[in-house]
């Protein structure tokens, strides 16, 4: 069964503490803060956003990608405050192989609180159950220990190195088996 992406309405997801929703143009200040943060960017390997316009352009590009079923990009918001604190996405969708790459980022003051664990388990379940993915990949930098631990905690397995990034994969069967433990 091929990957199924939403065409009508963006999938809003919830966890006990989090609301995962579509990005909006009003998120530009927080997206700028996230994408210009040196601590976040050093593990993602991207050039820092220089202006608020860069963040606004990024949001518009993700909205177009979502409309074209090329990615799903959630804003991670704390339910208790309504504060946008990070993002999590599926991109590099491969419809033939029923796979997607997962990516995520979190404001430094929110790291180490189990927030990304809460978000990633929900997004992984949604990917396997609703999108009908067979494989989810991730490419953390070798030195990003927190990301590696997060992936391994969620049953991703190491599959080598490419372009200085580790290759981690989780397939549907491994995920299901882990849920049955």
N, CA, C and O of each residue as an XYZ file, in Angstrom:
724
protein
N       0.844     -1.170      0.000
C       0.000      0.000      0.000
C       0.899      1.247      0.000
O       1.797      1.347      0.836
N       0.681      2.178     -0.902
C       1.551      3.359     -0.989
C       1.363      4.316      0.182
O       0.349      4.290      0.880
N       2.371      5.161      0.373
C       2.282      6.209      1.384
C       1.005      7.000      1.158
O       0.646      7.318      0.024
N       0.339      7.307      2.230
C      -0.863      8.125      2.144
C      -0.597      9.433      2.866
O      -0.276      9.441      4.055
N      -0.729     10.536      2.150
C      -0.555     11.843      2.782
C      -1.888     12.557      2.799
O      -2.719     12.351      1.915
N      -2.098     13.393      3.795
C      -3.369     14.100      3.889
C      -3.492     15.130      2.773
O      -2.541     15.856      2.484
N      -4.654     15.191      2.151
C      -4.872     16.157      1.082
C      -5.918     17.194      1.472
O      -6.010     18.242      0.832
N      -6.683     16.933      2.475
C      -7.772     17.825      2.830
C      -7.384     18.753      3.973
O      -7.498     19.973      3.852
N      -6.934     18.190      5.061
C      -6.629     18.981      6.242
C      -5.341     18.479      6.868
O      -5.101     17.274      6.943
N      -4.511     19.419      7.318
C      -3.256     19.044      7.948
C      -3.558     18.269      9.238
O      -4.437     18.666     10.003
N      -2.835     17.167      9.484
C      -3.108     16.351     10.672
C      -2.564     17.000     11.952
O      -1.352     17.072     12.156
N      -3.451     17.456     12.783
C      -3.054     17.980     14.086
C      -2.978     16.810     15.048
O      -3.886     15.982     15.106
N      -1.882     16.746     15.807
C      -1.647     15.647     16.735
C      -1.500     16.207     18.135
O      -1.070     17.346     18.316
N      -1.860     15.401     19.130
C      -1.724     15.836     20.515
C      -1.075     14.750     21.353
O      -1.219     13.556     21.090
N      -0.365     15.201     22.359
C       0.210     14.330     23.371
C      -0.240     14.914     24.706
O      -0.919     15.941     24.715
N       0.107     14.309     25.815
C      -0.315     14.897     27.096
C       0.113     16.360     27.278
O      -0.641     17.155     27.839
N       1.315     16.722     26.810
C       1.799     18.096     27.004
C       1.856     18.938     25.745
O       2.029     20.154     25.823
N       1.713     18.310     24.580
C       2.023     18.996     23.329
C       0.859     19.014     22.351
O       0.011     18.122     22.324
N       0.862     20.064     21.559
C      -0.049     20.195     20.428
C       0.840     20.331     19.201
O       1.618     21.280     19.100
N       0.733     19.394     18.270
C       1.501     19.422     17.030
C       0.566     19.891     15.932
O      -0.440     19.247     15.637
N       0.909     21.016     15.334
C       0.017     21.676     14.386
C       0.805     22.192     13.194
O       2.036     22.165     13.186
N       0.086     22.659     12.197
C       0.732     23.248     11.024
C       1.381     24.577     11.398
O       0.909     25.294     12.281
N       2.465     24.884     10.709
C       3.066     26.210     10.847
C       2.112     27.256     10.287
O       1.358     26.988      9.352
N       2.154     28.439     10.864
C       1.380     29.570     10.333
C       2.335     30.737     10.131
O       3.437     30.754     10.679
N       1.909     31.694      9.353
C       2.758     32.860      9.106
C       3.052     33.622     10.393
O       4.067     34.314     10.476
N       2.203     33.511     11.377
C       2.444     34.208     12.648
C       3.535     33.534     13.495
O       3.909     34.054     14.546
N       4.040     32.393     13.047
C       5.134     31.711     13.745
C       6.503     32.250     13.354
O       7.520     31.722     13.804
N       6.549     33.287     12.528
C       7.824     33.732     11.966
C       8.863     34.129     13.009
O      10.044     33.832     12.829
N       8.463     34.790     14.092
C       9.439     35.203     15.104
C      10.071     33.992     15.810
O      11.280     33.958     16.036
N       9.253     33.020     16.147
C       9.779     31.839     16.828
C      10.602     30.981     15.873
O      11.642     30.449     16.260
N      10.152     30.845     14.646
C      10.925     30.081     13.666
C      12.266     30.775     13.414
O      13.289     30.110     13.251
N      12.261     32.102     13.381
C      13.526     32.823     13.245
C      14.444     32.531     14.437
O      15.632     32.266     14.254
N      13.898     32.579     15.648
C      14.707     32.302     16.848
C      15.275     30.885     16.802
O      16.430     30.671     17.172
N      14.500     29.945     16.364
C      14.936     28.552     16.278
C      15.989     28.363     15.186
O      17.024     27.738     15.416
N      15.720     28.903     14.007
C      16.604     28.693     12.855
C      17.843     29.573     12.886
O      18.750     29.379     12.077
N      17.903     30.535     13.799
C      19.099     31.368     13.918
C      19.909     31.012     15.167
O      20.938     31.630     15.442
N      19.446     30.025     15.911
C      20.109     29.628     17.145
C      21.335     28.762     16.836
O      21.214     27.695     16.235
N      22.503     29.229     17.251
C      23.750     28.506     16.962
C      23.771     27.107     17.560
O      24.274     26.174     16.934
N      23.233     26.950     18.759
C      23.232     25.637     19.416
C      22.381     24.632     18.644
O      22.756     23.466     18.522
N      21.249     25.074     18.130
C      20.386     24.196     17.331
C      21.041     23.916     15.978
O      21.103     22.766     15.543
N      21.524     24.956     15.320
C      22.068     24.816     13.969
C      23.327     23.964     13.896
O      23.572     23.325     12.872
N      24.124     23.938     14.944
C      25.374     23.175     14.857
C      25.122     21.684     14.698
O      25.975     20.972     14.168
N      23.984     21.202     15.139
C      23.672     19.779     14.990
C      22.839     19.485     13.748
O      22.637     18.323     13.394
N      22.365     20.514     13.097
C      21.564     20.305     11.892
C      22.405     20.539     10.651
O      22.099     20.018      9.578
N      23.461     21.322     10.796
C      24.346     21.556      9.664
C      23.733     22.485      8.636
O      23.866     22.258      7.433
N      23.068     23.519      9.097
C      22.470     24.465      8.167
C      22.996     25.869      8.466
O      23.530     26.142      9.542
N      22.833     26.720      7.509
C      23.190     28.119      7.681
C      22.100     28.796      8.495
O      20.913     28.571      8.262
N      22.496     29.610      9.434
C      21.531     30.299     10.299
C      20.689     31.289      9.505
O      21.175     31.949      8.586
N      19.417     31.377      9.881
C      18.549     32.410      9.316
C      19.117     33.765      9.713
O      19.527     33.959     10.858
N      19.143     34.691      8.784
C      19.721     36.002      9.030
C      18.686     37.062      9.364
O      18.978     38.024     10.074
N      17.479     36.883      8.851
C      16.441     37.897      9.035
C      15.096     37.236      9.299
O      14.910     36.040      9.072
N      14.182     38.034      9.777
C      12.808     37.573      9.967
C      12.204     37.173      8.618
O      11.378     36.262      8.549
N      12.610     37.843      7.568
C      12.129     37.502      6.228
C      12.570     36.094      5.830
O      11.833     35.386      5.144
N      13.777     35.680      6.261
C      14.228     34.304      5.998
C      13.269     33.300      6.632
O      12.903     32.299      6.016
N      12.872     33.579      7.860
C      11.940     32.674      8.560
C      10.580     32.665      7.879
O       9.978     31.604      7.715
N      10.093     33.825      7.486
C       8.798     33.905      6.802
C       8.843     33.138      5.480
O       7.893     32.438      5.132
N       9.938     33.272      4.755
C      10.111     32.555      3.493
C      10.151     31.042      3.746
O       9.561     30.268      2.992
N      10.843     30.630      4.800
C      10.899     29.216      5.157
C       9.490     28.671      5.425
O       9.139     27.592      4.947
N       8.700     29.407      6.179
C       7.330     28.976      6.476
C       6.516     28.860      5.189
O       5.800     27.877      4.999
N       6.618     29.834      4.322
C       5.882     29.791      3.049
C       6.301     28.588      2.206
O       5.459     27.931      1.594
N       7.607     28.300      2.177
C       8.097     27.148      1.418
C       7.557     25.843      1.992
O       7.186     24.947      1.233
N       7.505     25.716      3.328
C       6.961     24.500      3.923
C       5.462     24.378      3.634
O       4.966     23.276      3.399
N       4.748     25.484      3.649
C       3.316     25.441      3.323
C       3.100     24.940      1.894
O       2.181     24.161      1.639
N       3.944     25.384      0.968
C       3.857     24.909     -0.421
C       4.192     23.432     -0.500
O       3.511     22.678     -1.196
N       5.243     23.006      0.211
C       5.626     21.594      0.217
C       4.504     20.716      0.762
O       4.227     19.640      0.231
N       3.868     21.186      1.820
C       2.758     20.430      2.411
C       1.604     20.335      1.420
O       1.023     19.264      1.240
N       1.272     21.446      0.781
C       0.181     21.454     -0.205
C       0.475     20.507     -1.369
O      -0.443     19.937     -1.958
N       1.751     20.342     -1.694
C       2.150     19.455     -2.792
C       2.422     18.021     -2.308
O       2.918     17.195     -3.073
N       2.102     17.730     -1.054
C       2.339     16.408     -0.452
C       3.807     16.002     -0.514
O       4.128     14.828     -0.700
N       4.696     16.981     -0.358
C       6.126     16.700     -0.369
C       6.712     16.594      1.031
O       7.826     16.098      1.197
N       5.983     17.051      2.034
C       6.443     16.919      3.410
C       5.278     17.169      4.359
O       4.217     17.647      3.957
N       5.496     16.843      5.602
C       4.604     17.209      6.700
C       5.490     17.881      7.730
O       6.515     17.322      8.121
N       5.119     19.058      8.171
C       5.991     19.849      9.031
C       5.161     20.408     10.177
O       4.372     21.338     10.003
N       5.356     19.820     11.354
C       4.569     20.214     12.513
C       5.300     21.237     13.378
O       6.506     21.127     13.594
N       4.578     22.212     13.861
C       5.053     23.090     14.925
C       4.761     22.367     16.232
O       3.667     21.831     16.411
N       5.718     22.346     17.141
C       5.528     21.729     18.456
C       5.210     22.852     19.439
O       6.027     23.738     19.686
N       4.016     22.790     19.983
C       3.530     23.841     20.877
C       3.211     23.240     22.239
O       2.620     22.164     22.324
N       3.601     23.931     23.302
C       3.224     23.497     24.647
C       1.751     23.802     24.869
O       1.310     24.933     24.662
N       0.994     22.808     25.286
C      -0.428     23.030     25.569
C      -0.620     24.025     26.708
O      -1.537     24.846     26.676
N       0.239     23.950     27.704
C       0.064     24.771     28.907
C       0.244     26.263     28.652
O      -0.343     27.085     29.355
N       1.051     26.622     27.652
C       1.345     28.042     27.416
C       1.031     28.509     26.004
O       0.944     29.711     25.754
N       0.862     27.582     25.090
C       0.675     27.947     23.689
C       1.976     28.355     23.012
O       1.955     28.846     21.884
N       3.105     28.160     23.682
C       4.408     28.563     23.160
C       4.920     27.547     22.138
O       4.942     26.345     22.401
N       5.327     28.042     20.982
C       5.982     27.216     19.974
C       7.420     26.989     20.434
O       8.159     27.944     20.676
N       7.813     25.719     20.554
C       9.129     25.400     21.113
C      10.008     24.578     20.182
O      11.175     24.339     20.492
N       9.475     24.144     19.057
C      10.268     23.335     18.143
C       9.454     22.894     16.954
O       8.314     23.318     16.762
N      10.063     22.027     16.153
C       9.373     21.475     14.989
C       9.758     20.008     14.835
O      10.779     19.554     15.354
N       8.923     19.289     14.117
C       9.205     17.898     13.760
C       8.565     17.666     12.399
O       7.475     18.168     12.125
N       9.239     16.912     11.557
C       8.717     16.779     10.195
C       9.017     15.415      9.589
O       9.883     14.668     10.046
N       8.258     15.132      8.540
C       8.570     14.070      7.591
C       8.879     14.769      6.283
O       8.098     15.599      5.818
N       9.996     14.443      5.697
C      10.349     14.997      4.398
C      11.121     13.949      3.625
O      11.284     12.826      4.103
N      11.597     14.291      2.444
C      12.216     13.296      1.559
C      11.313     12.066      1.450
O      11.766     10.926      1.558
N      10.030     12.331      1.234
C       9.071     11.242      1.073
C       9.394     10.461     -0.191
O       9.611     11.047     -1.251
N       9.425      9.159     -0.079
C       9.657      8.296     -1.218
C       8.435      7.393     -1.345
O       8.277      6.421     -0.607
N       7.590      7.736     -2.288
C       6.331      7.013     -2.439
C       6.534      5.585     -2.931
O       5.755      4.702     -2.573
N       7.561      5.335     -3.745
C       7.819      3.983     -4.243
C       8.292      3.053     -3.134
O       7.905      1.885     -3.088
N       9.127      3.572     -2.243
C       9.671      2.746     -1.167
C       8.888      2.886      0.135
O       9.228      2.253      1.134
N       7.843      3.713      0.128
C       7.007      3.932      1.311
C       7.863      4.342      2.507
O       7.762      3.781      3.598
N       8.704      5.336      2.261
C       9.602      5.784      3.309
C       9.603      7.303      3.415
O       9.185      8.015      2.502
N      10.082      7.769      4.549
C      10.212      9.200      4.789
C      11.364      9.413      5.755
O      11.717      8.527      6.534
N      11.940     10.600      5.691
C      12.967     10.994      6.639
C      12.312     11.840      7.722
O      11.475     12.694      7.430
N      12.691     11.603      8.955
C      12.171     12.393     10.064
C      13.249     13.386     10.488
O      14.436     13.062     10.515
N      12.819     14.582     10.813
C      13.728     15.609     11.300
C      13.052     16.355     12.443
O      11.824     16.398     12.521
N      13.842     16.936     13.317
C      13.270     17.608     14.482
C      14.270     18.595     15.046
O      15.479     18.464     14.855
N      13.746     19.578     15.741
C      14.567     20.571     16.423
C      13.761     21.145     17.576
O      12.534     21.230     17.525
N      14.486     21.537     18.617
C      13.843     22.013     19.831
C      14.664     23.145     20.427
O      15.893     23.087     20.451
N      13.980     24.168     20.904
C      14.673     25.280     21.542
C      15.535     24.737     22.686
O      15.093     23.861     23.428
N      16.752     25.246     22.832
C      17.671     24.725     23.853
C      17.103     24.715     25.270
O      17.383     23.784     26.026
N      16.320     25.714     25.652
C      15.782     25.741     27.020
C      14.721     24.674     27.264
O      14.311     24.462     28.405
N      14.270     23.996     26.202
C      13.256     22.958     26.336
C      13.834     21.548     26.198
O      13.121     20.559     26.368
N      15.112     21.465     25.893
C      15.752     20.161     25.723
C      15.976     19.489     27.071
O      16.124     20.155     28.096
N      15.998     18.162     27.053
C      16.247     17.387     28.261
C      15.037     17.236     29.162
O      15.181     16.869     30.328
N      13.845     17.511     28.644
C      12.613     17.442     29.435
C      11.645     16.376     28.918
O      10.497     16.314     29.359
N      12.100     15.544     27.993
C      11.252     14.489     27.445
C      10.267     14.970     26.401
O       9.399     14.212     25.968
N      10.390     16.209     25.997
C       9.434     16.774     25.036
C       9.579     16.130     23.666
O       8.584     15.746     23.051
N      10.814     16.011     23.182
C      10.977     15.432     21.853
C      10.622     13.954     21.868
O      10.137     13.439     20.861
N      10.847     13.258     22.969
C      10.414     11.867     23.075
C       8.897     11.777     22.904
O       8.391     10.904     22.199
N       8.198     12.671     23.543
C       6.738     12.694     23.450
C       6.294     12.979     22.015
O       5.374     12.341     21.503
N       6.952     13.937     21.375
C       6.585     14.307     20.007
C       6.929     13.204     19.014
O       6.114     12.861     18.158
N       8.134     12.647     19.125
C       8.574     11.681     18.120
C       7.759     10.391     18.171
O       7.462      9.816     17.123
N       7.392      9.924     19.364
C       6.596      8.690     19.418
C       5.241      8.888     18.752
O       4.726      7.977     18.103
N       4.673     10.054     18.910
C       3.377     10.357     18.290
C       3.505     10.458     16.775
O       2.661      9.938     16.044
N       4.545     11.118     16.303
C       4.746     11.290     14.864
C       5.122      9.961     14.204
O       4.678      9.679     13.091
N       5.926      9.156     14.869
C       6.259      7.830     14.327
C       4.989      6.989     14.200
O       4.750      6.390     13.152
N       4.187      6.939     15.237
C       2.944      6.156     15.188
C       2.048      6.647     14.067
O       1.462      5.843     13.342
N       1.939      7.954     13.918
C       1.097      8.511     12.856
C       1.646      8.114     11.485
O       0.883      7.781     10.578
N       2.965      8.150     11.340
C       3.570      7.782     10.058
C       3.303      6.336      9.678
O       2.978      6.042      8.527
N       3.439      5.437     10.636
C       3.202      4.031     10.329
C       1.708      3.719     10.203
O       1.304      2.971      9.312
N       0.906      4.276     11.070
C      -0.527      3.948     11.066
C      -1.331      4.676     10.002
O      -2.196      4.076      9.363
N      -1.061      5.954      9.804
C      -1.889      6.756      8.892
C      -1.269      6.931      7.506
O      -1.975      6.861      6.500
N       0.036      7.155      7.446
C       0.700      7.323      6.150
C       1.032      5.975      5.523
O       1.299      5.885      4.324
N       1.015      4.930      6.345
C       1.347      3.577      5.903
C       2.811      3.466      5.462
O       3.137      2.741      4.522
N       3.682      4.199      6.161
C       5.109      4.102      5.886
C       5.607      2.702      6.219
O       5.067      2.032      7.100
N       6.627      2.272      5.515
C       7.317      1.023      5.832
C       8.627      1.307      6.549
O       9.061      0.513      7.385
N       9.269      2.445      6.228
C      10.563      2.785      6.815
C      10.630      4.278      7.103
O      10.190      5.102      6.301
N      11.190      4.610      8.261
C      11.476      5.997      8.623
C      12.984      6.084      8.833
O      13.564      5.262      9.542
N      13.613      7.077      8.217
C      15.051      7.258      8.364
C      15.346      8.570      9.087
O      14.516      9.478      9.139
N      16.544      8.638      9.636
C      17.033      9.856     10.274
C      18.535      9.917     10.045
O      19.201      8.887      9.941
N      19.061     11.135      9.967
C      20.477     11.326      9.679
C      21.105     12.308     10.674
O      21.449     13.429     10.300
N      21.256     11.898     11.932
C      21.873     12.810     12.906
C      23.380     12.920     12.676
O      24.019     12.003     12.161
N      23.923     14.059     13.071
C      25.377     14.188     13.056
C      25.957     13.251     14.103
O      25.349     13.022     15.149
N      27.110     12.723     13.824
C      27.781     11.784     14.710
C      27.890     12.300     16.143
O      27.689     11.553     17.102
N      28.209     13.583     16.274
C      28.439     14.157     17.599
C      27.162     14.600     18.324
O      27.234     15.140     19.428
N      26.012     14.377     17.717
C      24.763     14.779     18.364
C      24.225     13.623     19.215
O      23.290     12.918     18.834
N      24.847     13.463     20.368
C      24.532     12.337     21.249
C      23.061     12.281     21.655
O      22.472     11.201     21.703
N      22.466     13.437     21.949
C      21.059     13.458     22.379
C      20.144     12.907     21.283
O      19.216     12.150     21.568
N      20.405     13.282     20.053
C      19.579     12.803     18.948
C      19.763     11.311     18.739
O      18.794     10.586     18.517
N      20.997     10.854     18.810
C      21.275      9.421     18.661
C      20.551      8.636     19.752
O      19.919      7.621     19.460
N      20.631      9.086     20.993
C      19.938      8.390     22.096
C      18.424      8.383     21.877
O      17.763      7.377     22.136
N      17.879      9.496     21.404
C      16.443      9.575     21.127
C      16.040      8.540     20.080
O      15.051      7.826     20.248
N      16.803      8.469     19.016
C      16.485      7.510     17.956
C      16.608      6.074     18.457
O      15.736      5.246     18.194
N      17.677      5.780     19.169
C      17.867      4.410     19.669
C      16.789      4.037     20.681
O      16.343      2.890     20.713
N      16.369      4.982     21.497
C      15.281      4.726     22.451
C      13.990      4.368     21.717
O      13.144      3.647     22.246
N      13.851      4.874     20.502
C      12.654      4.619     19.709
C      12.860      3.511     18.677
O      12.147      3.434     17.676
N      13.855      2.652     18.943
C      14.108      1.419     18.189
C      14.668      1.629     16.788
O      14.634      0.707     15.973
N      15.186      2.827     16.485
C      15.910      3.030     15.236
C      17.233      2.285     15.363
O      17.806      2.212     16.450
N      17.715      1.735     14.260
C      19.003      1.053     14.286
C      19.982      1.752     13.354
O      19.606      2.320     12.329
N      21.246      1.689     13.745
C      22.305      2.323     12.972
C      22.546      1.541     11.694
O      22.610      0.312     11.697
N      22.677      2.281     10.598
C      22.908      1.665      9.294
C      24.077      2.319      8.576
O      24.045      2.473      7.355
N      25.111      2.707      9.320
C      26.303      3.258      8.700
C      26.377      4.767      8.765
O      25.711      5.411      9.576
N      27.202      5.312      7.893
C      27.476      6.744      7.848
C      27.422      7.203      6.405
O      27.877      6.497      5.505
N      26.863      8.389      6.182
C      26.879      9.003      4.861
C      27.071     10.499      5.017
O      26.353     11.143      5.782
N      28.017     11.046      4.311
C      28.298     12.491      4.326
C      28.433     13.059      5.737
O      27.926     14.146      6.018
N      29.107     12.338      6.620
C      29.330     12.818      7.975
C      28.148     12.641      8.905
O      28.230     12.992     10.082
N      27.055     12.106      8.402
C      25.866     11.852      9.221
C      25.715     10.355      9.441
O      26.009      9.547      8.560
N      25.259     10.010     10.614
C      24.886      8.622     10.876
C      23.591      8.341     10.140
O      22.789      9.249      9.922
N      23.384      7.111      9.763
C      22.142      6.702      9.111
C      21.401      5.804     10.087
O      21.900      4.755     10.492
N      20.211      6.231     10.454
C      19.366      5.439     11.345
C      18.064      5.109     10.635
O      17.508      5.937      9.913
N      17.583      3.887     10.851
C      16.334      3.450     10.215
C      15.451      2.726     11.220
O      15.925      2.054     12.136
N      14.171      2.887     11.016
C      13.158      2.157     11.773
C      12.141      1.651     10.769
O      11.574      2.427      9.999
N      11.913      0.336     10.781
C      10.888     -0.177      9.875
C       9.628     -0.527     10.668
O       9.651     -0.691     11.888
N       8.558     -0.629      9.938
C       7.248     -0.865     10.549
C       7.248     -2.109     11.431
O       6.695     -2.079     12.531
N       7.852     -3.190     10.976
C       7.845     -4.440     11.736
C       8.583     -4.292     13.059
O       8.099     -4.754     14.092
N       9.744     -3.655     13.039
C      10.505     -3.426     14.279
C       9.690     -2.569     15.233
O       9.632     -2.851     16.430
N       9.064     -1.528     14.710
C       8.239     -0.640     15.533
C       7.071     -1.412     16.154
O       6.803     -1.278     17.348
N       6.384     -2.209     15.354
C       5.257     -2.984     15.875
C       5.706     -3.971     16.949
O       5.054     -4.115     17.983
N       6.822     -4.647     16.697
C       7.341     -5.610     17.651
C       7.647     -4.921     18.981
O       7.341     -5.455     20.047
N       8.247     -3.742     18.915
C       8.569     -2.989     20.115
C       7.342     -2.565     20.889
O       7.377     -2.467     22.115
N       6.263     -2.312     20.182
C       5.016     -1.889     20.834
C       4.352     -3.052     21.548
O       3.592     -2.862     22.497
N       4.650     -4.276     21.077
C       4.025     -5.455     21.676
C       4.751     -5.953     22.918
O       4.265     -6.858     23.597
N       5.923     -5.366     23.226
C       6.705     -5.838     24.390
C       6.009     -5.542     25.687
O       6.526     -5.870     26.755
